[in-house]
Amino acid sequence: MGRTYSLYEAKARFSEIMRRVREGQTVTVSYHGEPVAEIRPVSPSRTVEERLDQLQQRGLLSPPPATKPDWQPLARRPGALKRFLRDRE
């Protein structure tokens, strides 16, 4: 079970709060008696794919487009980069 700290207490007892969170507890921070923040342990994702799925479900990440754009090369002749760099000198 977590504990509630006022904002002033949370600033003064930050190390204690972090110890509680490391132990698996959830801590609530209040401002003028109203809860405004919750500090809780992070639940690690097992794979990158799971984390990406979580972000998509929360609406923080958009899925990639279904089709890839048809990219066309900008340089029509081979060696365009070499010529460009030579012209800059």
Biopython code that builds the backbone (N, CA, C, O; Angstrom):
import numpy as np
from Bio.PDB.StructureBuilder import StructureBuilder

atoms = [
    (1, "MET", "N", (0.848, -1.182, 0.000)),
    (1, "MET", "CA", (0.000, 0.000, 0.000)),
    (1, "MET", "C", (0.888, 1.238, 0.000)),
    (1, "MET", "O", (1.883, 1.289, 0.723)),
    (2, "GLY", "N", (0.540, 2.219, -0.794)),
    (2, "GLY", "CA", (1.355, 3.411, -0.916)),
    (2, "GLY", "C", (1.052, 4.446, 0.151)),
    (2, "GLY", "O", (0.134, 4.296, 0.958)),
    (3, "ARG", "N", (1.835, 5.475, 0.128)),
    (3, "ARG", "CA", (1.695, 6.559, 1.089)),
    (3, "ARG", "C", (1.516, 7.857, 0.319)),
    (3, "ARG", "O", (1.938, 7.957, -0.834)),
    (4, "THR", "N", (0.900, 8.848, 0.939)),
    (4, "THR", "CA", (0.716, 10.157, 0.327)),
    (4, "THR", "C", (1.634, 11.167, 1.006)),
    (4, "THR", "O", (1.701, 11.238, 2.234)),
    (5, "TYR", "N", (2.335, 11.943, 0.192)),
    (5, "TYR", "CA", (3.222, 13.002, 0.671)),
    (5, "TYR", "C", (2.728, 14.320, 0.102)),
    (5, "TYR", "O", (2.245, 14.378, -1.028)),
    (6, "SER", "N", (2.853, 15.377, 0.894)),
    (6, "SER", "CA", (2.589, 16.702, 0.339)),
    (6, "SER", "C", (3.762, 17.056, -0.575)),
    (6, "SER", "O", (4.812, 16.416, -0.523)),
    (7, "LEU", "N", (3.581, 18.051, -1.391)),
    (7, "LEU", "CA", (4.650, 18.453, -2.297)),
    (7, "LEU", "C", (5.900, 18.837, -1.513)),
    (7, "LEU", "O", (7.012, 18.476, -1.897)),
    (8, "TYR", "N", (5.721, 19.554, -0.433)),
    (8, "TYR", "CA", (6.855, 19.972, 0.403)),
    (8, "TYR", "C", (7.581, 18.748, 0.969)),
    (8, "TYR", "O", (8.809, 18.675, 0.929)),
    (9, "GLU", "N", (6.809, 17.782, 1.498)),
    (9, "GLU", "CA", (7.416, 16.566, 2.039)),
    (9, "GLU", "C", (8.126, 15.764, 0.949)),
    (9, "GLU", "O", (9.205, 15.215, 1.170)),
    (10, "ALA", "N", (7.512, 15.704, -0.217)),
    (10, "ALA", "CA", (8.094, 14.922, -1.316)),
    (10, "ALA", "C", (9.454, 15.478, -1.708)),
    (10, "ALA", "O", (10.384, 14.719, -1.984)),
    (11, "LYS", "N", (9.572, 16.810, -1.733)),
    (11, "LYS", "CA", (10.869, 17.409, -2.058)),
    (11, "LYS", "C", (11.882, 17.104, -0.967)),
    (11, "LYS", "O", (13.040, 16.811, -1.265)),
    (12, "ALA", "N", (11.468, 17.169, 0.280)),
    (12, "ALA", "CA", (12.382, 16.961, 1.400)),
    (12, "ALA", "C", (12.752, 15.492, 1.578)),
    (12, "ALA", "O", (13.834, 15.191, 2.081)),
    (13, "ARG", "N", (11.880, 14.578, 1.179)),
    (13, "ARG", "CA", (12.096, 13.141, 1.421)),
    (13, "ARG", "C", (12.183, 12.346, 0.122)),
    (13, "ARG", "O", (11.715, 11.209, 0.053)),
    (14, "PHE", "N", (12.775, 12.934, -0.890)),
    (14, "PHE", "CA", (12.830, 12.284, -2.199)),
    (14, "PHE", "C", (13.529, 10.932, -2.145)),
    (14, "PHE", "O", (13.073, 9.978, -2.775)),
    (15, "SER", "N", (14.630, 10.836, -1.402)),
    (15, "SER", "CA", (15.354, 9.561, -1.300)),
    (15, "SER", "C", (14.474, 8.488, -0.662)),
    (15, "SER", "O", (14.485, 7.338, -1.099)),
    (16, "GLU", "N", (13.722, 8.854, 0.356)),
    (16, "GLU", "CA", (12.822, 7.899, 1.008)),
    (16, "GLU", "C", (11.745, 7.432, 0.037)),
    (16, "GLU", "O", (11.395, 6.252, 0.003)),
    (17, "ILE", "N", (11.226, 8.362, -0.746)),
    (17, "ILE", "CA", (10.201, 8.008, -1.735)),
    (17, "ILE", "C", (10.768, 7.044, -2.763)),
    (17, "ILE", "O", (10.118, 6.060, -3.116)),
    (18, "MET", "N", (11.970, 7.317, -3.245)),
    (18, "MET", "CA", (12.580, 6.425, -4.236)),
    (18, "MET", "C", (12.833, 5.037, -3.646)),
    (18, "MET", "O", (12.701, 4.034, -4.348)),
    (19, "ARG", "N", (13.193, 4.972, -2.375)),
    (19, "ARG", "CA", (13.393, 3.674, -1.726)),
    (19, "ARG", "C", (12.084, 2.903, -1.712)),
    (19, "ARG", "O", (12.057, 1.711, -2.018)),
    (20, "ARG", "N", (10.999, 3.578, -1.358)),
    (20, "ARG", "CA", (9.685, 2.927, -1.337)),
    (20, "ARG", "C", (9.288, 2.431, -2.735)),
    (20, "ARG", "O", (8.754, 1.332, -2.884)),
    (21, "VAL", "N", (9.551, 3.243, -3.739)),
    (21, "VAL", "CA", (9.198, 2.861, -5.112)),
    (21, "VAL", "C", (10.032, 1.658, -5.547)),
    (21, "VAL", "O", (9.510, 0.737, -6.175)),
    (22, "ARG", "N", (11.316, 1.660, -5.220)),
    (22, "ARG", "CA", (12.168, 0.509, -5.555)),
    (22, "ARG", "C", (11.664, -0.768, -4.886)),
    (22, "ARG", "O", (11.834, -1.863, -5.422)),
    (23, "GLU", "N", (11.051, -0.626, -3.731)),
    (23, "GLU", "CA", (10.488, -1.778, -3.016)),
    (23, "GLU", "C", (9.152, -2.224, -3.605)),
    (23, "GLU", "O", (8.588, -3.231, -3.177)),
    (24, "GLY", "N", (8.651, -1.482, -4.580)),
    (24, "GLY", "CA", (7.415, -1.870, -5.252)),
    (24, "GLY", "C", (6.187, -1.095, -4.828)),
    (24, "GLY", "O", (5.089, -1.389, -5.299)),
    (25, "GLN", "N", (6.334, -0.124, -3.963)),
    (25, "GLN", "CA", (5.188, 0.665, -3.497)),
    (25, "GLN", "C", (4.880, 1.805, -4.468)),
    (25, "GLN", "O", (5.737, 2.243, -5.235)),
    (26, "THR", "N", (3.652, 2.261, -4.411)),
    (26, "THR", "CA", (3.226, 3.431, -5.174)),
    (26, "THR", "C", (3.068, 4.592, -4.198)),
    (26, "THR", "O", (2.475, 4.439, -3.130)),
    (27, "VAL", "N", (3.600, 5.745, -4.570)),
    (27, "VAL", "CA", (3.558, 6.929, -3.715)),
    (27, "VAL", "C", (2.749, 8.011, -4.426)),
    (27, "VAL", "O", (2.916, 8.238, -5.625)),
    (28, "THR", "N", (1.874, 8.672, -3.677)),
    (28, "THR", "CA", (1.065, 9.755, -4.213)),
    (28, "THR", "C", (1.588, 11.079, -3.660)),
    (28, "THR", "O", (1.924, 11.183, -2.480)),
    (29, "VAL", "N", (1.653, 12.089, -4.529)),
    (29, "VAL", "CA", (2.076, 13.430, -4.121)),
    (29, "VAL", "C", (0.844, 14.329, -4.218)),
    (29, "VAL", "O", (0.129, 14.328, -5.220)),
    (30, "SER", "N", (0.614, 15.101, -3.143)),
    (30, "SER", "CA", (-0.560, 15.978, -3.135)),
    (30, "SER", "C", (-0.134, 17.442, -3.074)),
    (30, "SER", "O", (0.963, 17.773, -2.622)),
    (31, "TYR", "N", (-1.026, 18.300, -3.537)),
    (31, "TYR", "CA", (-0.817, 19.741, -3.499)),
    (31, "TYR", "C", (-2.072, 20.341, -2.892)),
    (31, "TYR", "O", (-3.154, 20.222, -3.466)),
    (32, "HIS", "N", (-1.946, 20.976, -1.757)),
    (32, "HIS", "CA", (-3.090, 21.521, -1.013)),
    (32, "HIS", "C", (-4.141, 20.442, -0.734)),
    (32, "HIS", "O", (-5.344, 20.691, -0.823)),
    (33, "GLY", "N", (-3.663, 19.236, -0.394)),
    (33, "GLY", "CA", (-4.562, 18.147, -0.031)),
    (33, "GLY", "C", (-5.154, 17.372, -1.178)),
    (33, "GLY", "O", (-5.821, 16.363, -0.950)),
    (34, "GLU", "N", (-4.935, 17.809, -2.422)),
    (34, "GLU", "CA", (-5.464, 17.123, -3.606)),
    (34, "GLU", "C", (-4.362, 16.313, -4.273)),
    (34, "GLU", "O", (-3.297, 16.864, -4.550)),
    (35, "PRO", "N", (-4.572, 15.028, -4.541)),
    (35, "PRO", "CA", (-3.554, 14.233, -5.227)),
    (35, "PRO", "C", (-3.297, 14.780, -6.634)),
    (35, "PRO", "O", (-4.233, 15.012, -7.400)),
    (36, "VAL", "N", (-2.012, 14.983, -6.966)),
    (36, "VAL", "CA", (-1.667, 15.517, -8.284)),
    (36, "VAL", "C", (-0.707, 14.618, -9.054)),
    (36, "VAL", "O", (-0.598, 14.741, -10.274)),
    (37, "ALA", "N", (-0.011, 13.720, -8.367)),
    (37, "ALA", "CA", (0.953, 12.873, -9.063)),
    (37, "ALA", "C", (1.065, 11.536, -8.351)),
    (37, "ALA", "O", (0.802, 11.413, -7.155)),
    (38, "GLU", "N", (1.461, 10.549, -9.125)),
    (38, "GLU", "CA", (1.671, 9.218, -8.583)),
    (38, "GLU", "C", (3.036, 8.738, -9.061)),
    (38, "GLU", "O", (3.339, 8.786, -10.253)),
    (39, "ILE", "N", (3.843, 8.281, -8.135)),
    (39, "ILE", "CA", (5.161, 7.739, -8.475)),
    (39, "ILE", "C", (5.087, 6.253, -8.207)),
    (39, "ILE", "O", (4.811, 5.825, -7.086)),
    (40, "ARG", "N", (5.337, 5.466, -9.245)),
    (40, "ARG", "CA", (5.215, 4.014, -9.113)),
    (40, "ARG", "C", (6.356, 3.333, -9.848)),
    (40, "ARG", "O", (6.997, 3.948, -10.700)),
    (41, "PRO", "N", (6.619, 2.067, -9.530)),
    (41, "PRO", "CA", (7.684, 1.354, -10.230)),
    (41, "PRO", "C", (7.342, 1.188, -11.714)),
    (41, "PRO", "O", (6.176, 1.078, -12.094)),
    (42, "VAL", "N", (8.357, 1.174, -12.512)),
    (42, "VAL", "CA", (8.187, 0.970, -13.950)),
    (42, "VAL", "C", (8.075, -0.525, -14.199)),
    (42, "VAL", "O", (8.863, -1.312, -13.674)),
    (43, "SER", "N", (7.098, -0.907, -14.997)),
    (43, "SER", "CA", (6.988, -2.318, -15.370)),
    (43, "SER", "C", (7.697, -2.497, -16.705)),
    (43, "SER", "O", (7.215, -2.027, -17.735)),
    (44, "PRO", "N", (8.839, -3.174, -16.691)),
    (44, "PRO", "CA", (9.623, -3.298, -17.924)),
    (44, "PRO", "C", (8.930, -4.169, -18.968)),
    (44, "PRO", "O", (8.311, -5.177, -18.628)),
    (45, "SER", "N", (9.034, -3.787, -20.214)),
    (45, "SER", "CA", (8.529, -4.599, -21.317)),
    (45, "SER", "C", (9.560, -5.653, -21.654)),
    (45, "SER", "O", (10.761, -5.444, -21.483)),
    (46, "ARG", "N", (9.089, -6.767, -22.125)),
    (46, "ARG", "CA", (10.011, -7.856, -22.430)),
    (46, "ARG", "C", (10.710, -7.671, -23.777)),
    (46, "ARG", "O", (11.883, -8.017, -23.921)),
    (47, "THR", "N", (10.008, -7.135, -24.744)),
    (47, "THR", "CA", (10.606, -6.957, -26.060)),
    (47, "THR", "C", (10.279, -5.571, -26.599)),
    (47, "THR", "O", (9.394, -4.880, -26.092)),
    (48, "VAL", "N", (10.995, -5.190, -27.610)),
    (48, "VAL", "CA", (10.748, -3.904, -28.266)),
    (48, "VAL", "C", (9.359, -3.912, -28.900)),
    (48, "VAL", "O", (8.647, -2.909, -28.862)),
    (49, "GLU", "N", (8.980, -5.037, -29.478)),
    (49, "GLU", "CA", (7.671, -5.133, -30.128)),
    (49, "GLU", "C", (6.544, -4.899, -29.125)),
    (49, "GLU", "O", (5.568, -4.214, -29.432)),
    (50, "GLU", "N", (6.680, -5.474, -27.913)),
    (50, "GLU", "CA", (5.654, -5.261, -26.894)),
    (50, "GLU", "C", (5.572, -3.790, -26.499)),
    (50, "GLU", "O", (4.479, -3.255, -26.309)),
    (51, "ARG", "N", (6.719, -3.139, -26.375)),
    (51, "ARG", "CA", (6.733, -1.725, -26.004)),
    (51, "ARG", "C", (6.102, -0.874, -27.110)),
    (51, "ARG", "O", (5.345, 0.054, -26.822)),
    (52, "LEU", "N", (6.408, -1.185, -28.369)),
    (52, "LEU", "CA", (5.807, -0.454, -29.488)),
    (52, "LEU", "C", (4.293, -0.647, -29.503)),
    (52, "LEU", "O", (3.547, 0.299, -29.755)),
    (53, "ASP", "N", (3.839, -1.874, -29.231)),
    (53, "ASP", "CA", (2.395, -2.127, -29.165)),
    (53, "ASP", "C", (1.746, -1.308, -28.061)),
    (53, "ASP", "O", (0.664, -0.751, -28.252)),
    (54, "GLN", "N", (2.407, -1.232, -26.896)),
    (54, "GLN", "CA", (1.869, -0.430, -25.792)),
    (54, "GLN", "C", (1.738, 1.038, -26.187)),
    (54, "GLN", "O", (0.725, 1.677, -25.904)),
    (55, "LEU", "N", (2.768, 1.564, -26.843)),
    (55, "LEU", "CA", (2.737, 2.968, -27.253)),
    (55, "LEU", "C", (1.644, 3.226, -28.287)),
    (55, "LEU", "O", (0.993, 4.270, -28.256)),
    (56, "GLN", "N", (1.439, 2.274, -29.206)),
    (56, "GLN", "CA", (0.372, 2.425, -30.197)),
    (56, "GLN", "C", (-0.997, 2.385, -29.535)),
    (56, "GLN", "O", (-1.883, 3.158, -29.899)),
    (57, "GLN", "N", (-1.179, 1.492, -28.568)),
    (57, "GLN", "CA", (-2.458, 1.390, -27.876)),
    (57, "GLN", "C", (-2.772, 2.659, -27.096)),
    (57, "GLN", "O", (-3.936, 3.045, -26.986)),
    (58, "ARG", "N", (-1.749, 3.312, -26.554)),
    (58, "ARG", "CA", (-1.958, 4.543, -25.801)),
    (58, "ARG", "C", (-2.112, 5.746, -26.724)),
    (58, "ARG", "O", (-2.412, 6.843, -26.252)),
    (59, "GLY", "N", (-1.913, 5.567, -28.025)),
    (59, "GLY", "CA", (-2.057, 6.663, -28.979)),
    (59, "GLY", "C", (-0.844, 7.565, -29.055)),
    (59, "GLY", "O", (-0.935, 8.668, -29.593)),
    (60, "LEU", "N", (0.297, 7.122, -28.528)),
    (60, "LEU", "CA", (1.512, 7.930, -28.551)),
    (60, "LEU", "C", (2.391, 7.635, -29.756)),
    (60, "LEU", "O", (3.365, 8.345, -30.004)),
    (61, "LEU", "N", (2.057, 6.602, -30.497)),
    (61, "LEU", "CA", (2.844, 6.201, -31.648)),
    (61, "LEU", "C", (1.894, 5.768, -32.749)),
    (61, "LEU", "O", (0.934, 5.041, -32.493)),
    (62, "SER", "N", (2.152, 6.203, -33.954)),
    (62, "SER", "CA", (1.324, 5.803, -35.085)),
    (62, "SER", "C", (1.962, 4.608, -35.780)),
    (62, "SER", "O", (3.186, 4.533, -35.882)),
    (63, "PRO", "N", (1.153, 3.684, -36.254)),
    (63, "PRO", "CA", (1.729, 2.546, -36.985)),
    (63, "PRO", "C", (2.313, 3.022, -38.314)),
    (63, "PRO", "O", (1.889, 4.046, -38.850)),
    (64, "PRO", "N", (3.273, 2.287, -38.838)),
    (64, "PRO", "CA", (3.861, 2.686, -40.127)),
    (64, "PRO", "C", (2.835, 2.548, -41.239)),
    (64, "PRO", "O", (1.883, 1.777, -41.115)),
    (65, "PRO", "N", (3.023, 3.294, -42.334)),
    (65, "PRO", "CA", (2.082, 3.172, -43.449)),
    (65, "PRO", "C", (2.133, 1.765, -44.038)),
    (65, "PRO", "O", (3.168, 1.098, -44.002)),
    (66, "ALA", "N", (0.995, 1.327, -44.582)),
    (66, "ALA", "CA", (0.909, -0.032, -45.125)),
    (66, "ALA", "C", (1.799, -0.210, -46.346)),
    (66, "ALA", "O", (2.371, -1.283, -46.540)),
    (67, "THR", "N", (1.923, 0.815, -47.164)),
    (67, "THR", "CA", (2.766, 0.707, -48.360)),
    (67, "THR", "C", (3.923, 1.684, -48.254)),
    (67, "THR", "O", (3.798, 2.767, -47.683)),
    (68, "LYS", "N", (5.030, 1.284, -48.807)),
    (68, "LYS", "CA", (6.200, 2.157, -48.813)),
    (68, "LYS", "C", (6.076, 3.148, -49.968)),
    (68, "LYS", "O", (5.570, 2.800, -51.035)),
    (69, "PRO", "N", (6.534, 4.375, -49.759)),
    (69, "PRO", "CA", (6.479, 5.343, -50.854)),
    (69, "PRO", "C", (7.423, 4.937, -51.981)),
    (69, "PRO", "O", (8.445, 4.288, -51.758)),
    (70, "ASP", "N", (7.063, 5.327, -53.172)),
    (70, "ASP", "CA", (7.885, 5.021, -54.345)),
    (70, "ASP", "C", (8.942, 6.116, -54.482)),
    (70, "ASP", "O", (8.686, 7.169, -55.066)),
    (71, "TRP", "N", (10.109, 5.860, -53.948)),
    (71, "TRP", "CA", (11.194, 6.841, -53.977)),
    (71, "TRP", "C", (11.880, 6.828, -55.331)),
    (71, "TRP", "O", (12.164, 5.770, -55.892)),
    (72, "GLN", "N", (12.137, 8.003, -55.837)),
    (72, "GLN", "CA", (12.839, 8.154, -57.100)),
    (72, "GLN", "C", (14.197, 8.790, -56.817)),
    (72, "GLN", "O", (14.276, 9.721, -56.016)),
    (73, "PRO", "N", (15.264, 8.315, -57.452)),
    (73, "PRO", "CA", (16.575, 8.928, -57.221)),
    (73, "PRO", "C", (16.584, 10.370, -57.726)),
    (73, "PRO", "O", (15.988, 10.696, -58.752)),
    (74, "LEU", "N", (17.276, 11.219, -56.972)),
    (74, "LEU", "CA", (17.382, 12.619, -57.373)),
    (74, "LEU", "C", (18.441, 12.817, -58.445)),
    (74, "LEU", "O", (18.278, 13.647, -59.339)),
    (75, "ALA", "N", (19.522, 12.057, -58.356)),
    (75, "ALA", "CA", (20.601, 12.191, -59.330)),
    (75, "ALA", "C", (20.332, 11.251, -60.501)),
    (75, "ALA", "O", (20.095, 10.057, -60.320)),
    (76, "ARG", "N", (20.373, 11.814, -61.693)),
    (76, "ARG", "CA", (20.100, 10.994, -62.860)),
    (76, "ARG", "C", (21.370, 10.360, -63.427)),
    (76, "ARG", "O", (21.309, 9.383, -64.173)),
    (77, "ARG", "N", (22.512, 10.925, -63.064)),
    (77, "ARG", "CA", (23.767, 10.383, -63.584)),
    (77, "ARG", "C", (24.622, 9.898, -62.417)),
    (77, "ARG", "O", (24.591, 10.501, -61.344)),
    (78, "PRO", "N", (25.384, 8.819, -62.604)),
    (78, "PRO", "CA", (26.280, 8.357, -61.549)),
    (78, "PRO", "C", (27.351, 9.406, -61.268)),
    (78, "PRO", "O", (27.764, 10.133, -62.172)),
    (79, "GLY", "N", (27.796, 9.487, -60.033)),
    (79, "GLY", "CA", (28.861, 10.412, -59.663)),
    (79, "GLY", "C", (28.376, 11.799, -59.317)),
    (79, "GLY", "O", (29.184, 12.723, -59.223)),
    (80, "ALA", "N", (27.070, 11.978, -59.124)),
    (80, "ALA", "CA", (26.528, 13.304, -58.837)),
    (80, "ALA", "C", (27.063, 13.847, -57.514)),
    (80, "ALA", "O", (27.336, 15.042, -57.402)),
    (81, "LEU", "N", (27.213, 12.988, -56.522)),
    (81, "LEU", "CA", (27.725, 13.443, -55.235)),
    (81, "LEU", "C", (29.161, 13.929, -55.371)),
    (81, "LEU", "O", (29.531, 14.949, -54.788)),
    (82, "LYS", "N", (29.960, 13.212, -56.130)),
    (82, "LYS", "CA", (31.359, 13.623, -56.337)),
    (82, "LYS", "C", (31.422, 14.983, -57.022)),
    (82, "LYS", "O", (32.211, 15.843, -56.629)),
    (83, "ARG", "N", (30.600, 15.178, -58.036)),
    (83, "ARG", "CA", (30.579, 16.463, -58.733)),
    (83, "ARG", "C", (30.096, 17.574, -57.818)),
    (83, "ARG", "O", (30.638, 18.679, -57.844)),
    (84, "PHE", "N", (29.091, 17.297, -57.017)),
    (84, "PHE", "CA", (28.576, 18.286, -56.088)),
    (84, "PHE", "C", (29.655, 18.718, -55.094)),
    (84, "PHE", "O", (29.852, 19.912, -54.868)),
    (85, "LEU", "N", (30.339, 17.766, -54.513)),
    (85, "LEU", "CA", (31.389, 18.085, -53.539)),
    (85, "LEU", "C", (32.554, 18.824, -54.202)),
    (85, "LEU", "O", (33.136, 19.725, -53.598)),
    (86, "ARG", "N", (32.896, 18.455, -55.430)),
    (86, "ARG", "CA", (33.974, 19.126, -56.153)),
    (86, "ARG", "C", (33.591, 20.573, -56.431)),
    (86, "ARG", "O", (34.429, 21.465, -56.299)),
    (87, "ASP", "N", (32.341, 20.825, -56.813)),
    (87, "ASP", "CA", (31.886, 22.177, -57.114)),
    (87, "ASP", "C", (31.857, 23.071, -55.878)),
    (87, "ASP", "O", (31.951, 24.293, -56.001)),
    (88, "ARG", "N", (31.727, 22.483, -54.693)),
    (88, "ARG", "CA", (31.686, 23.267, -53.450)),
    (88, "ARG", "C", (33.059, 23.810, -53.070)),
    (88, "ARG", "O", (33.147, 24.777, -52.313)),
    (89, "GLU", "N", (34.104, 23.222, -53.567)),
    (89, "GLU", "CA", (35.469, 23.660, -53.196)),
    (89, "GLU", "C", (35.866, 24.949, -53.842)),
    (89, "GLU", "O", (36.977, 25.433, -53.623)),
]
sb = StructureBuilder()
sb.init_structure("model")
sb.init_model(0)
sb.init_chain("A")
sb.init_seg("    ")
for serial, (resi, resn, name, xyz) in enumerate(atoms, 1):
    if name == "N":
        sb.init_residue(resn, " ", resi, " ")
    sb.init_atom(name, np.array(xyz, "f"), 0.0, 1.0, " ", f" {name:<3s}", serial, name[0])
structure = sb.get_structure()
